[in-house]
Amino acid sequence: QVQLVESGGGLVQAGGSLRLSCAASGSIFSINGMGWYRQAPGKQRELVAAITSGGSTGYADSVKGRFTISRDNAKNTVYLQMDNLKPEATAVYYCNAEVRQSGISFLSWGQGTQVTVSS
């Protein structure tokens, strides 16, 4: 089994920063892409940022220039540095990872961490 555990969420004022972490553990041969998604109340889950195993990154237009995704392959951990946060960033943030295990690949999700940005 594979577990993804997020941490680092919380309450912050607009303009502030937070750093989210997501650590994968369990029976893992390797991890391909990793990503962060968010879901605000009443809205669909949306992609925030993604990173390949080689370090290539992509971002939603709404966060470009303010959020930075990174990963530590040795620790099977992905990070999301969020700067200059806006109230519309309030959501539950989820990480995911494409895990390779015993010749198969599958997508694993974390349980989510709440981020609240006050105005």
C-alpha positions as CSV (number, residue, x, y, z in Angstrom):
1,Q,0.0,0.0,0.0
2,V,1.0,3.6,-0.6
3,Q,0.2,6.6,1.6
4,L,0.5,10.3,0.8
5,V,0.4,12.6,3.8
6,E,0.0,16.4,3.3
7,S,1.0,18.9,5.9
8,G,1.6,22.7,6.2
9,G,-1.9,24.0,5.7
10,G,-3.4,26.6,8.0
11,L,-4.8,30.1,8.3
12,V,-2.9,33.0,6.8
13,Q,-3.7,36.6,6.0
14,A,-3.8,37.8,2.4
15,G,-0.3,38.5,1.1
16,G,1.2,35.9,3.4
17,S,2.9,32.6,2.6
18,L,2.5,28.9,3.3
19,R,4.6,25.9,2.4
20,L,2.8,22.6,1.8
21,S,4.5,19.2,2.0
22,C,3.4,15.8,0.8
23,A,5.3,12.7,1.7
24,A,4.7,9.3,0.0
25,S,5.4,6.1,1.8
26,G,4.8,2.4,1.4
27,S,5.7,0.0,-1.3
28,I,7.1,2.3,-3.9
29,F,9.5,1.4,-6.7
30,S,9.5,4.9,-8.2
31,I,7.3,8.0,-8.6
32,N,6.7,9.7,-11.9
33,G,4.7,12.9,-11.9
34,M,3.5,14.6,-8.7
35,G,1.0,17.3,-8.4
36,W,-1.1,19.6,-6.2
37,Y,-4.8,20.1,-6.7
38,R,-7.3,22.2,-4.8
39,Q,-11.0,22.2,-4.2
40,A,-12.9,25.2,-2.9
41,P,-16.4,24.8,-1.4
42,G,-19.0,24.3,-4.2
43,K,-16.3,24.1,-6.9
44,Q,-14.6,21.3,-8.8
45,R,-11.2,20.1,-8.0
46,E,-8.6,21.9,-10.1
47,L,-4.9,21.4,-10.9
48,V,-2.7,23.9,-9.2
49,A,0.8,22.7,-10.2
50,A,2.6,19.6,-11.4
51,I,6.2,18.4,-11.6
52,T,7.7,15.5,-13.5
53,S,10.4,13.1,-12.1
54,G,12.9,15.1,-14.0
55,G,11.9,18.4,-12.5
56,S,9.8,20.0,-15.3
57,T,7.0,22.1,-13.9
58,G,3.6,23.5,-14.9
59,Y,1.2,25.8,-13.2
60,A,-2.3,27.0,-13.4
61,D,-2.5,30.6,-14.8
62,S,-4.0,31.8,-11.5
63,V,-0.9,30.9,-9.5
64,K,2.0,31.5,-11.9
65,G,4.7,33.7,-10.4
66,R,3.4,33.2,-6.9
67,F,3.4,29.4,-6.3
68,T,6.5,27.1,-6.7
69,I,6.3,23.4,-6.8
70,S,9.4,21.3,-6.1
71,R,10.3,17.7,-5.1
72,D,12.9,15.7,-3.3
73,N,13.0,12.3,-5.0
74,A,15.2,10.8,-2.3
75,K,12.4,11.5,0.2
76,N,9.5,10.9,-2.2
77,T,8.2,14.3,-1.1
78,V,6.6,17.1,-3.1
79,Y,6.4,20.7,-1.9
80,L,4.2,23.7,-2.8
81,Q,5.6,27.1,-1.8
82,M,2.7,29.6,-1.9
83,D,3.5,33.3,-1.7
84,N,1.4,36.4,-1.9
85,L,-1.7,34.4,-1.1
86,K,-5.1,35.7,-2.1
87,P,-8.4,34.9,-0.4
88,E,-9.5,33.0,-3.5
89,A,-6.8,30.5,-2.8
90,T,-8.9,29.2,0.2
91,A,-9.5,25.5,-0.5
92,V,-8.6,22.0,0.5
93,Y,-5.3,21.2,-1.1
94,Y,-4.6,17.6,-2.3
95,C,-1.4,16.1,-3.6
96,N,-1.1,13.2,-5.9
97,A,1.6,11.0,-7.3
98,E,1.9,8.5,-10.1
99,V,3.4,5.6,-8.3
100,R,5.2,2.6,-10.0
101,Q,5.0,-0.6,-8.0
102,S,5.7,-4.2,-9.2
103,G,5.4,-3.4,-12.9
104,I,2.2,-1.3,-12.6
105,S,1.5,2.4,-12.3
106,F,-1.4,4.0,-10.5
107,L,-2.4,7.4,-9.1
108,S,-2.4,7.9,-5.3
109,W,-4.0,10.8,-3.5
110,G,-3.5,12.4,-0.1
111,Q,-6.2,13.2,2.3
112,G,-6.0,16.9,1.8
113,T,-5.0,19.9,3.9
114,Q,-7.0,23.0,4.5
115,V,-5.7,26.4,3.4
116,T,-7.6,29.5,4.5
117,V,-6.6,33.0,3.4
118,S,-8.3,35.8,5.2
119,S,-8.8,39.2,3.6
